[in-house]
Amino acid sequence: MSGELKELSFFADPDIDKLAALVFDLAAQLHQERQRRMALETVLTRSASVDPEALKALAGDAAFTADARAALDAAQARLFDILAERGDRRTPLRAGSRSVPQASRGG
């Protein structure tokens, strides 16, 4: 037995494997984010820190919507980086990738 680990493959086309892995990862992230958001909303409304109607009103707030869209665009760019990467998926992405958080410069 060699010490080399083989990358798991479930489909003949490695791109389909990559897409399937991405879909399952996104599903897991979506579940975690939804659960955390629900917990946060529940804590804030139960403690009367936030009015539930104020949360609903944010959907029509232009600044909030713009910030949310910018965050979505950045997240989607990271996903496309994952789809486009080549090589061993067990190694980190290149440092220049948008998928890798960059340290802020300045203090």
ZAGURO-519539 format. One record per residue (C-alpha): residue number from 1; x, y, z. Coordinates in steps of 0.1 Angstrom, whole numbers, plus 2048, in hexadecimal, padded with zeros to 3 digits. Example, Ala and Ser with C-alpha at 12.3 -4.5 7.8 and 13.67 -1.06 7.14 Angstrom:
<atoms>
<atom><num>1</num><xx>87B</xx><yy>7D3</yy><zz>84E</zz></atom>
<atom><num>2</num><xx>889</xx><yy>7F5</yy><zz>847</zz></atom>
</atoms>
This chain:
<atoms>
<atom><num>1</num><xx>800</xx><yy>800</yy><zz>800</zz></atom>
<atom><num>2</num><xx>80F</xx><yy>821</yy><zz>7F6</zz></atom>
<atom><num>3</num><xx>80E</xx><yy>840</yy><zz>80D</zz></atom>
<atom><num>4</num><xx>7FD</xx><yy>854</yy><zz>7F1</zz></atom>
<atom><num>5</num><xx>7D9</xx><yy>85D</yy><zz>7F6</zz></atom>
<atom><num>6</num><xx>7C2</xx><yy>85B</yy><zz>7D7</zz></atom>
<atom><num>7</num><xx>7A9</xx><yy>876</yy><zz>7D1</zz></atom>
<atom><num>8</num><xx>786</xx><yy>868</yy><zz>7D2</zz></atom>
<atom><num>9</num><xx>773</xx><yy>867</yy><zz>7B1</zz></atom>
<atom><num>10</num><xx>74F</xx><yy>85F</yy><zz>7AC</zz></atom>
<atom><num>11</num><xx>749</xx><yy>869</yy><zz>788</zz></atom>
<atom><num>12</num><xx>75C</xx><yy>862</yy><zz>768</zz></atom>
<atom><num>13</num><xx>760</xx><yy>887</yy><zz>761</zz></atom>
<atom><num>14</num><xx>775</xx><yy>899</yy><zz>77C</zz></atom>
<atom><num>15</num><xx>763</xx><yy>8B9</yy><zz>776</zz></atom>
<atom><num>16</num><xx>742</xx><yy>8A9</yy><zz>77F</zz></atom>
<atom><num>17</num><xx>753</xx><yy>89D</yy><zz>79F</zz></atom>
<atom><num>18</num><xx>75E</xx><yy>8C0</yy><zz>7A6</zz></atom>
<atom><num>19</num><xx>73B</xx><yy>8CE</yy><zz>7A0</zz></atom>
<atom><num>20</num><xx>72B</xx><yy>8B4</yy><zz>7B6</zz></atom>
<atom><num>21</num><xx>744</xx><yy>8BC</yy><zz>7D2</zz></atom>
<atom><num>22</num><xx>73C</xx><yy>8E0</yy><zz>7CF</zz></atom>
<atom><num>23</num><xx>716</xx><yy>8DB</yy><zz>7D0</zz></atom>
<atom><num>24</num><xx>719</xx><yy>8C6</yy><zz>7F0</zz></atom>
<atom><num>25</num><xx>730</xx><yy>8DF</yy><zz>800</zz></atom>
<atom><num>26</num><xx>718</xx><yy>8FB</yy><zz>7F7</zz></atom>
<atom><num>27</num><xx>6FB</xx><yy>8E8</yy><zz>805</zz></atom>
<atom><num>28</num><xx>70D</xx><yy>8E3</yy><zz>826</zz></atom>
<atom><num>29</num><xx>717</xx><yy>907</yy><zz>828</zz></atom>
<atom><num>30</num><xx>6F3</xx><yy>912</yy><zz>820</zz></atom>
<atom><num>31</num><xx>6E6</xx><yy>8FD</yy><zz>83C</zz></atom>
<atom><num>32</num><xx>700</xx><yy>90B</yy><zz>855</zz></atom>
<atom><num>33</num><xx>6F9</xx><yy>92F</yy><zz>84B</zz></atom>
<atom><num>34</num><xx>6D4</xx><yy>92B</yy><zz>84C</zz></atom>
<atom><num>35</num><xx>6D5</xx><yy>91B</yy><zz>86F</zz></atom>
<atom><num>36</num><xx>6ED</xx><yy>936</yy><zz>87C</zz></atom>
<atom><num>37</num><xx>6D7</xx><yy>952</yy><zz>86D</zz></atom>
<atom><num>38</num><xx>6B8</xx><yy>943</yy><zz>87D</zz></atom>
<atom><num>39</num><xx>6C9</xx><yy>940</yy><zz>89E</zz></atom>
<atom><num>40</num><xx>6D5</xx><yy>964</yy><zz>89C</zz></atom>
<atom><num>41</num><xx>6B3</xx><yy>972</yy><zz>893</zz></atom>
<atom><num>42</num><xx>6A3</xx><yy>95E</yy><zz>8AF</zz></atom>
<atom><num>43</num><xx>6BB</xx><yy>96A</yy><zz>8C9</zz></atom>
<atom><num>44</num><xx>6B8</xx><yy>98E</yy><zz>8BE</zz></atom>
<atom><num>45</num><xx>692</xx><yy>98E</yy><zz>8BC</zz></atom>
<atom><num>46</num><xx>68D</xx><yy>97B</yy><zz>8DD</zz></atom>
<atom><num>47</num><xx>6A4</xx><yy>994</yy><zz>8EF</zz></atom>
<atom><num>48</num><xx>690</xx><yy>9B0</yy><zz>8DF</zz></atom>
<atom><num>49</num><xx>6B1</xx><yy>9BE</yy><zz>8D1</zz></atom>
<atom><num>50</num><xx>6A2</xx><yy>9BD</yy><zz>8AE</zz></atom>
<atom><num>51</num><xx>67F</xx><yy>9C1</yy><zz>8A2</zz></atom>
<atom><num>52</num><xx>675</xx><yy>9A5</yy><zz>88A</zz></atom>
<atom><num>53</num><xx>666</xx><yy>9BF</yy><zz>873</zz></atom>
<atom><num>54</num><xx>687</xx><yy>9D2</yy><zz>872</zz></atom>
<atom><num>55</num><xx>697</xx><yy>9B2</yy><zz>864</zz></atom>
<atom><num>56</num><xx>67D</xx><yy>9AF</yy><zz>849</zz></atom>
<atom><num>57</num><xx>681</xx><yy>9D4</yy><zz>840</zz></atom>
<atom><num>58</num><xx>6A6</xx><yy>9D0</yy><zz>838</zz></atom>
<atom><num>59</num><xx>69C</xx><yy>9BE</yy><zz>818</zz></atom>
<atom><num>60</num><xx>691</xx><yy>9DF</yy><zz>80A</zz></atom>
<atom><num>61</num><xx>6B0</xx><yy>9F2</yy><zz>816</zz></atom>
<atom><num>62</num><xx>6C6</xx><yy>9FC</yy><zz>7F8</zz></atom>
<atom><num>63</num><xx>6E7</xx><yy>9FE</yy><zz>80B</zz></atom>
<atom><num>64</num><xx>6E1</xx><yy>9DC</yy><zz>81C</zz></atom>
<atom><num>65</num><xx>6D7</xx><yy>9CD</yy><zz>7FA</zz></atom>
<atom><num>66</num><xx>6F6</xx><yy>9DB</yy><zz>7E9</zz></atom>
<atom><num>67</num><xx>70D</xx><yy>9CC</yy><zz>805</zz></atom>
<atom><num>68</num><xx>6FB</xx><yy>9AB</yy><zz>802</zz></atom>
<atom><num>69</num><xx>6FF</xx><yy>9AA</yy><zz>7DD</zz></atom>
<atom><num>70</num><xx>724</xx><yy>9B2</yy><zz>7E0</zz></atom>
<atom><num>71</num><xx>729</xx><yy>996</yy><zz>7F9</zz></atom>
<atom><num>72</num><xx>716</xx><yy>97E</yy><zz>7E1</zz></atom>
<atom><num>73</num><xx>72C</xx><yy>988</yy><zz>7C4</zz></atom>
<atom><num>74</num><xx>74C</xx><yy>982</yy><zz>7D8</zz></atom>
<atom><num>75</num><xx>73F</xx><yy>960</yy><zz>7E4</zz></atom>
<atom><num>76</num><xx>736</xx><yy>956</yy><zz>7C0</zz></atom>
<atom><num>77</num><xx>758</xx><yy>961</yy><zz>7B4</zz></atom>
<atom><num>78</num><xx>768</xx><yy>949</yy><zz>7CE</zz></atom>
<atom><num>79</num><xx>752</xx><yy>92D</yy><zz>7C2</zz></atom>
<atom><num>80</num><xx>75C</xx><yy>932</yy><zz>79E</zz></atom>
<atom><num>81</num><xx>781</xx><yy>931</yy><zz>7A9</zz></atom>
<atom><num>82</num><xx>77A</xx><yy>90F</yy><zz>7B8</zz></atom>
<atom><num>83</num><xx>769</xx><yy>903</yy><zz>797</zz></atom>
<atom><num>84</num><xx>787</xx><yy>90F</yy><zz>783</zz></atom>
<atom><num>85</num><xx>7A3</xx><yy>902</yy><zz>799</zz></atom>
<atom><num>86</num><xx>7B8</xx><yy>8E5</yy><zz>78C</zz></atom>
<atom><num>87</num><xx>7CF</xx><yy>8CD</yy><zz>79D</zz></atom>
<atom><num>88</num><xx>7CD</xx><yy>8BB</yy><zz>7BE</zz></atom>
<atom><num>89</num><xx>7AE</xx><yy>8C7</yy><zz>7D1</zz></atom>
<atom><num>90</num><xx>7BE</xx><yy>8BC</yy><zz>7F2</zz></atom>
<atom><num>91</num><xx>7D6</xx><yy>8D9</yy><zz>7F1</zz></atom>
<atom><num>92</num><xx>7CD</xx><yy>8FD</yy><zz>7F8</zz></atom>
<atom><num>93</num><xx>7C4</xx><yy>915</yy><zz>7DC</zz></atom>
<atom><num>94</num><xx>7DE</xx><yy>92C</yy><zz>7CF</zz></atom>
<atom><num>95</num><xx>7E5</xx><yy>94B</yy><zz>7E6</zz></atom>
<atom><num>96</num><xx>7D9</xx><yy>962</yy><zz>7CA</zz></atom>
<atom><num>97</num><xx>7B7</xx><yy>952</yy><zz>7C8</zz></atom>
<atom><num>98</num><xx>798</xx><yy>965</yy><zz>7D3</zz></atom>
<atom><num>99</num><xx>78F</xx><yy>945</yy><zz>7E7</zz></atom>
<atom><num>100</num><xx>7AB</xx><yy>94B</yy><zz>7FF</zz></atom>
<atom><num>101</num><xx>7A5</xx><yy>968</yy><zz>817</zz></atom>
<atom><num>102</num><xx>7C0</xx><yy>982</yy><zz>813</zz></atom>
<atom><num>103</num><xx>7CF</xx><yy>993</yy><zz>832</zz></atom>
<atom><num>104</num><xx>7C5</xx><yy>9B7</yy><zz>834</zz></atom>
<atom><num>105</num><xx>7E1</xx><yy>9D0</yy><zz>82E</zz></atom>
<atom><num>106</num><xx>7E3</xx><yy>9ED</yy><zz>846</zz></atom>
<atom><num>107</num><xx>7D7</xx><yy>9F0</yy><zz>869</zz></atom>
</atoms>
